[in-house]
Amino acid sequence: PQLPCSCSVRSHRQRSLTSTRINSASRRTAAITNALDAGVPLRDAQILARHADPRTTEHYDRARGNLDRHGVHFLTAYVAGV
């Protein structure tokens, strides 16, 4: 028989011997963070998360301090035609 999602997650957590609780909020955080880390545009991640304000979605962006992703680099590449 098919187990409900919460039972399945609970059994995986027990087998992995971790004390970290996995709930809907942690799954949501992981989905948004992984999407942003994979290069999904902020606007698309905002829609995924159903956030009204992009600043809320930016909170999940672990690489926001990475200067390689700074907007100036993208603008320069666009202007240079690269």
Buried (B, 14 or more C-beta within 10 A) or exposed (E): EEEEEEEEBBEEBEEEEEEEEBEEEEEBBEBBBEBBEEEBEBEEBBEBBEBEEEEEBBEBBEEEEEEEEEEEEEEEEEEEEE
